Amino acid sequence: MIEQRDRRIRVAAAALGVAGLVTLGSLLLAQGIPQPLWLLGLLTVGFVVLDNAAVEVGDGLYLSASAMVVFTAAVVFGGEQGPAAAAVMAACTVARVDLIRPGRWAVAVVNTVQIMLGSVLAIAVFSALMPGDVATRADVGPIAFAAVIAAGAYPWINFGAVSLLSRRLFPDRPLPRARHQITNNAALAVLGVLGALLGAVYVLGGAVVLPLLFVTYLVGHIGFRTNAHVREAHEATIRGLVRAIEALDSYGRGHAERVAHFVALAAARLGLDPSARTRLRWAAYVHDVGQIAVPAEMLHRAGPVPAEQQERVIRQMAVVESILAEVDFLAPVIEVVRQRHRLVAGTPQGDESVEARLLASADLFDGLTSARSHRAAVTQREAFAELRSRAAALGGDVVEAVIVGIERSGEVYGSPDADSTAAVEHLVRERAIRA
């Protein structure tokens, strides 16, 4: 499967590489090399640097402020050479450090041509709507109007191109939902309009305003980066909680990471938006955080917790969760965890979210396929069967998303076969008797 995917990527890279070269060559022949060259080079460096500095603003979603630069170039070089300038700048994004270093040249080519075609098309629309070269301040208004239309279309053109390529190259991978991109695409459109206005300022003010342009590009990047830093700080806090939980229960070491992995596989199949995926991943990390308040002898006992002690454990865990729920960024995460608890306890209220059902399903699967102090792990086939038996409570679509996600990943968890499970169960019972 991996070889077929790599072959598809190489074929697509070859075809798109030819298309990219034809597009670039045709534009340079028709429009000439944008002049002055030093300014084209300067803007190209800015475009490539910002593209390489793309930051994660959601679960697996990366954005950069490079849209500002391409719209600046469109105004600076005018309608006659704007598309050619966009093609030159986009062509240079093949120098993506994160792709070249691991030797992923085919992916770099596909990414570059997708950016080139999207940029050229958007700038062609912008150039067609522009009233002409900027001569006076009166021209700024019409340019801003043209930029609103073209910059608004720019991220959607790229989104369409990415979706088309994903459908061809990764047919088993769920496609991103358009409605989930509205906020981020709106932000990119605003940056595009701002870039066009910066281009008008340069034309009217001359090279003396170049520092202003690059400072503004930096501010746009910092805006994305600040959001990423906040997310990273939140994630670090949550991972600290995970380490505290795992220190208390050696059998649970790695459990939170595996559950987070399983929900990620399933969330992609269900088409959850990036914010929901992030919230779900964090909920997977902290769903056992209440164990911090549970006495060690209960966590490490060689058997299930007696019924008379379970209520006490639940109360202690609820106290910890209530404290964490007072933290703003954790409040929605803890709500998912609480809904998961209701599903696991068999006391649902009927309003449990898809996220909670995913978390409960992934948690159940990992619990079944992991050895505990009082029982052995079951086989993956048996765990899948148990999940399907609870589809009425957890949701059939959610259960199948978890199962299909794990199966298509090629990963196998749990005991290798029923005989191994039986042998381990025998040892566990002997240990319990001796204790």
N, C-alpha and C positions, 0 to 999 in steps of 0.2 A: 504493500500500500504506500509506504514511504517512497519507494523507488518510482512508482507511478506518479506520485505527486511531484517529485523532483523533476521527472521527465516533462510533465506538463509545464512546470515553471520555466524550464530551459527552452522549450518550444515557444512559449509565450514571450520570453525575453528576446529570443531571436526575431520573432515576428514584430514585436513592439519596437525593438531596437532599430529595425529597418524603417518602420513607420516614423519613428522619432527622427532619424537621420534625414529621411525624405522631407519631413515637415520643416526641420531646421534649415536644410539646404534650400528648399523652395522659398522660404521667407527671406533668407539672406540674399538670394538671387533677385527676388521681386522687390524687396524694400532696401536692400543694401545693409552694410554693417552699421548699426546705430552709432552716431557720433555725438559728442566726443568719446573716444575709446576709454579715456581715463575715468570718465563718469560711469560708463557702462561697467567697467571693471570694478569700480568702487561699490556700485549698487549690487553687482553680482556677488561680491564678497559678503555684503550684508545679507543678501537673500540666502546664500548657502550657510552662513553661520547661524542664522535664525532657524533654518530648516534642520540643521544638526542639533540645535538646542531645543527641539520640540519637547514639551513637558507633558506628563500624564495628568490629565484633568479629570479623569474618570477611570473606571475599571477597564484598563486596556485601551483607552482612548487618548491619543496624543494630538496636541495642537501646537502650532507655532505662529509667531507674529509675522511670518514672511509675506503674508498677503499685503501688508502695508507697502513693502518694497516694490512689489510687482505693479501696484497701482500708481506708486510714485513714478516709476519708470514709464508707465503708459502716458502720463501727462508730460513728463520731461522730454521724451523723444517724439511725442506727438502721434497723431493717428496714423501717419505714414510709416513709422518705424516702431510703434509700440508693440505690436505682436511679435516682431523679430526680436526686440529686446527681451520680451517675456520668454521666448523660446531659448535664447542664449542663457539667461539666468537659470531657467528650469533644467537645461541640459547639464549644468554644472552641479546639480544636486546629486549626480551619480556618485559624487565623492562623499557619500554618507559613511561616516566613521564606524557607526554601529553595524553596518552591513558589510563594509569592505574588510574590516579586521577579521571577522570569522569566515571570510571567503564566500560570502553570499552575494556574489556578483550578479547572478541572474535576478535575484530579488531586487537588488539595487537598480538594475536596468528597468525592470517592470515599474518600480516606484517612480523612477525619473521620468519615463515616458508618460505615465499617468499624470504626473504634475505638469509636464510640458503641454500636453494636449488640453488639459483643463485650463491652464493659465492662458494659453494662446486663444482658446475659444472665448473665455471671459473678457480678455483684453480686446479681442476683435469686436465683440458686442459693445464694449466701452468706447472704442475708437469710432465705431459707426454712430454712436449717440452723441459724441463730443461735438460741440459747435465749431471746433477748429482749434488752432493753436491759441494758447493763452497770451493775450496781449495787454489786457487791462483787468482791473479788479471786477469789472462787470462780467467778465467771462467765468468767474469763480462759481457763481450760482448755477449756470447751466452745467458746468463740469461736475459740481456736487450732485446734481440731479441724475446725470448719466452714471456717476459712480454708485449712487444708491441702487440703481437697477442692476448694473453689472456686478458690483460687489455682493449684492444680495444673491445673484445667481451663481457666483464663483464657488462658494462652498458646496452648493447643491450639485454643481457639475462634477466636482471632485467626489462627492458622495456617490453619485451615480456611477462614476467610473470605477470607484473602489468596489461597489456592490457587483458590477458586471464582472470585474476581474475575479472577485471572490467566488462568484457563482461558477466561473469557468475553471479556476485553478483549485478551489477547495469545495467541491460539490457537497461534501458531507458537513461542512461548517455552516451553522445557522447565519443568515444574513442580518446585518444591523437594521433596526427599524427606523424609518425616516422620522417618525414623531419624536424619537429619543434624541434627535440631533438638532432640534429647533433652537434650543438655548445656545449651544456652542456655535452653530452656524450663524446665529444672529450676532454673536460676539465677533466672529471672523468678518462678517459683512461690515460691521462698524469699523474695524481696523482697515478694511479695504477703502472705505470712504475717507477715513482719516489719511491714509496713504496718498490718495488722489489729491486731497487738499494740500498736503505737504509738497506734492509735485508742483502745484500751482504757486505755492509760496516760493519754491526754488526758482521757477521761471521768472517770477516778478522781482525777486530779491537778489538772484545771482548766487554765486558760489559761497558768499559770506554766510548763507543760512544752512550750509551743509552740516555744521555741528548740531543745529537744531533738529535736522532730520534724523540723525543717528541717535541723538538723545531720546527722541520720541520712539524710535524703534526699540531702544533699550527699555523704555518705560513699558511699552506694550508687552515685551518679553517678561519683564519683572512681574507684571500683573498675572500672567499665567503661572510664573514660577512661584509667586507667593502662595497662590492657591495650592500648588503642588506641595510646598513646604508644610502648609497646615495639615494636609492629608497625611504626609509622612510622619509628622509629629503625633497625630492621632493614632496612626498605625503602630508607631513605636510604643506608645502607651499601652495599647491593647496587647501587643506581643509581650510586654512586661507582665501583664496579668496572666498570660498563658504560661509563661515560665514559672510564675508563682504557683499556679494550679498543678503543673506537672511535677514540681518539686515535692508536692504532697502525695502524689499517687504515681508510683513508678509504672504501674500497668497502663496508665493513661498517657504516657509519654508519646508524643507524636499524634495523639488522637485528634486534637484540635486542627492540626495542619492537614490531616487526611480528610476530615469532614469539610474543611474549607476548600480543599481540592475537589471533592465530590460535588459540592454545591456549585462550584464554578463551572464544572462540566455540564451540569443540568441547567443552570441558569442561562447558559449560552443557547441551549436547545429551546428553552422556553421564550427566548427573546426579551429577557428582562433588561431594562435600561441600565446604563452604567452606574447611576447612583444607587439603584436597587441592588446591583451586584456587589458594590462596595459595602453597603449596609449588611447584606447577607454574609459576605465574607467575614466581616467583623463579628457578626452574631455567632458564626461558626467558631471563631476563636474564643469567645467568652461565654459560650452557652453553659459551661461547667464552672463558671467563676464562683458560684455560691458554695462550692466545695471548700473554699478557703475557711469557712466557718464550721465545717464538719470535723469532728474529732478524728484523729488519725486512726484510732482503732476501728472505727466504722468503715473508713476507706480501705483498710488493709485486711479486713476480716476475711476468712476463708469461706465465705458463703454470702448469700444475699442478706440485706439488712432486714431484721425482723419487722413485722407489720407495726408493732407497738412503738418502734423507734423511728419509723419513717416520717411520721408527722412532725416530730421534733427536727429531723433533718431538713424537711421542707421549709419549716419556719425559719431556721437558721439561714438557709440559702436565700430565702425571700428578703431577709434583712440586708444581706450584702447587695443583692440586686437593686433594692430600693435606694440604697446609698449611691450606687453607680448611676441610677436613673436620674439623679439630681444634676449630673454632668450633662451639659447641653448636647454635645455631639454623641453621647452614649445613650441618651433617652430613647431614640427610635430603635437603636440596636437592642436594648434591654426589652423593649416591647415585643420584638420578634422572639427573643428568648423566652419570655413569659408565655407567649402563645404556643411556642414549641412545647413547653412544660405541660400545658393543658392537653395538647394532642397526645403526648407520651403517657400522661396519667389517665387518659380515656375520659376526660371531662371537658371536651371542647364546647365552646359557646356558639359556634357556627359562624363566627366572624374572623376566623384565623386566616391570615394572609397566605399567599402563595409562597412567600419567603419562609414563613414558619413551617409550612408543610414540607418544603424542600429541606430545611434544616432538620426536621424530625426524621425524614426519610434517610438522609445521608448519615445522620447520627445513628439511626437504627442499623443501617448497613455496616458501618464501621464497628459498632458494638458486637454485631453477630460474627463478623469475620476477624475479630481480635480476641486473643486469649485473655481471660480474666482469672483472678485468684480462685474463683469458685466454679469455673467451667472452661471448656476448650472452645476454640474457634470452630465455626462451621464452614462448610465449603461455600464458594461463591454462588454456585447453583442453588444451594439451600437458602442462602441469604436472599437471593432474588425471589425465590418462591415465597419466603416469609413477607417480603415487601409487598408482593402482589396480593397476598392474603389480606393485607391491611389497606388496600387501595381505596376502599369505601371511606375510611377515616382520613387518609392522607391525600387522596385525590389521585385518580388513575393516571391523569396526564403528568402529574408530578412524579409519581413512582416510575413511570416509563421513561421519563426524562433522565432520572438518575440511572436507571438500568442501561438505557441505550448509550448515555454518555460514558459510562464506565466500560461497556463492551467495545465501543468504537475507539476508545483510547488504547485498547489492547492490553490493559493492565488486569492482573488477576490477584485477588485478595482471598484471605481465609485459608482454611486447611486444604491440602492438595487433594484429599479424598476422604470418603466416609470412614475408612478403616483407621486412618490417622486420627480423625476426630475421636473415634471410639477409644483408641489407645490413650490419648491424652485425657479423656474424660475419666478413664479408669485410674490414672495416676492422680488426678485431682481428687477423686473420691477417697483414695487411700490416704492422701495427705490430710483430708478433712477428718478422717477417722482417727488418725494418729494425733491430730491437734486436740 
